[in-house]
Amino acid sequence: MINDIISMNGYGIYVWSAFAFTLISFGVLYTAIKVQLIKEKIKFDAKYLNLNSNKKKAFRAQEAYKGILASNSVSKI
């Protein structure tokens, strides 16, 4: 019974290889996106966390900064 499910009347090699390719592709894509997100967060922190108090106040008033903070608090990647 298990052999019939795995072999799928001779088409199993194609089905399972396509499934494996898709699974591996999703894993690679997830990893690449996560690495890029970490790199961008490091660049953002390096650019904006070391500002003096006057520049911090001006920067926090900008809409783009509020949008970035809102998206970072929701994202759990």
C-alpha positions as a Markdown table, in Angstrom:
| # | Residue | x | y | z |
|---|---|---|---|---|
| 1 | Met | 0.0 | 0.0 | 0.0 |
| 2 | Ile | 2.7 | 2.5 | 0.9 |
| 3 | Asn | 4.7 | 1.5 | -2.2 |
| 4 | Asp | 1.7 | 2.3 | -4.3 |
| 5 | Ile | 1.4 | 5.7 | -2.8 |
| 6 | Ile | 5.1 | 6.4 | -3.2 |
| 7 | Ser | 5.3 | 5.1 | -6.8 |
| 8 | Met | 2.0 | 6.6 | -8.0 |
| 9 | Asn | 1.8 | 4.2 | -10.9 |
| 10 | Gly | 5.2 | 5.1 | -12.2 |
| 11 | Tyr | 4.8 | 8.9 | -11.8 |
| 12 | Gly | 6.1 | 9.1 | -8.3 |
| 13 | Ile | 9.6 | 10.1 | -9.3 |
| 14 | Tyr | 8.2 | 13.2 | -11.1 |
| 15 | Val | 5.7 | 14.1 | -8.4 |
| 16 | Trp | 8.1 | 13.7 | -5.4 |
| 17 | Ser | 11.0 | 15.5 | -7.2 |
| 18 | Ala | 8.7 | 18.4 | -8.0 |
| 19 | Phe | 7.5 | 18.5 | -4.4 |
| 20 | Ala | 11.1 | 18.4 | -3.1 |
| 21 | Phe | 12.2 | 21.1 | -5.6 |
| 22 | Thr | 9.3 | 23.4 | -4.4 |
| 23 | Leu | 10.1 | 22.8 | -0.8 |
| 24 | Ile | 13.8 | 23.5 | -1.3 |
| 25 | Ser | 13.0 | 26.7 | -3.3 |
| 26 | Phe | 10.7 | 28.0 | -0.6 |
| 27 | Gly | 13.3 | 27.4 | 2.0 |
| 28 | Val | 16.0 | 29.2 | 0.0 |
| 29 | Leu | 13.7 | 32.1 | -0.7 |
| 30 | Tyr | 12.7 | 32.4 | 3.0 |
| 31 | Thr | 16.4 | 32.3 | 4.0 |
| 32 | Ala | 17.4 | 34.9 | 1.4 |
| 33 | Ile | 14.6 | 37.3 | 2.4 |
| 34 | Lys | 15.4 | 36.9 | 6.1 |
| 35 | Val | 19.1 | 37.6 | 5.5 |
| 36 | Gln | 18.2 | 40.7 | 3.5 |
| 37 | Leu | 15.8 | 41.9 | 6.2 |
| 38 | Ile | 18.6 | 41.6 | 8.9 |
| 39 | Lys | 21.0 | 43.5 | 6.7 |
| 40 | Glu | 18.5 | 46.3 | 6.1 |
| 41 | Lys | 17.7 | 46.5 | 9.8 |
| 42 | Ile | 21.4 | 46.8 | 10.7 |
| 43 | Lys | 21.8 | 49.6 | 8.1 |
| 44 | Phe | 18.7 | 51.3 | 9.5 |
| 45 | Asp | 20.0 | 51.1 | 13.0 |
| 46 | Ala | 23.4 | 52.3 | 12.1 |
| 47 | Lys | 22.0 | 55.3 | 10.3 |
| 48 | Tyr | 19.3 | 56.4 | 12.7 |
| 49 | Leu | 20.0 | 55.2 | 16.2 |
| 50 | Asn | 23.2 | 57.3 | 16.7 |
| 51 | Leu | 21.6 | 60.7 | 16.1 |
| 52 | Asn | 21.6 | 63.6 | 18.5 |
| 53 | Ser | 18.4 | 64.6 | 20.3 |
| 54 | Asn | 17.4 | 67.4 | 17.9 |
| 55 | Lys | 17.8 | 65.1 | 14.8 |
| 56 | Lys | 15.9 | 62.3 | 16.6 |
| 57 | Lys | 12.9 | 64.6 | 17.2 |
| 58 | Ala | 12.9 | 65.8 | 13.6 |
| 59 | Phe | 13.2 | 62.2 | 12.3 |
| 60 | Arg | 10.5 | 60.8 | 14.6 |
| 61 | Ala | 8.1 | 63.5 | 13.2 |
| 62 | Gln | 8.5 | 62.1 | 9.7 |
| 63 | Glu | 5.7 | 59.8 | 8.3 |
| 64 | Ala | 8.2 | 57.3 | 6.8 |
| 65 | Tyr | 9.8 | 56.6 | 10.2 |
| 66 | Lys | 6.4 | 56.0 | 11.7 |
| 67 | Gly | 5.5 | 53.5 | 8.9 |
| 68 | Ile | 8.8 | 51.7 | 9.4 |
| 69 | Leu | 8.3 | 51.4 | 13.1 |
| 70 | Ala | 4.7 | 50.2 | 12.6 |
| 71 | Ser | 5.8 | 47.5 | 10.1 |
| 72 | Asn | 8.7 | 46.3 | 12.4 |
| 73 | Ser | 6.5 | 45.9 | 15.4 |
| 74 | Val | 4.1 | 43.7 | 13.4 |
| 75 | Ser | 6.6 | 41.6 | 11.5 |
| 76 | Lys | 7.9 | 38.5 | 13.4 |
| 77 | Ile | 10.2 | 37.1 | 10.6 |
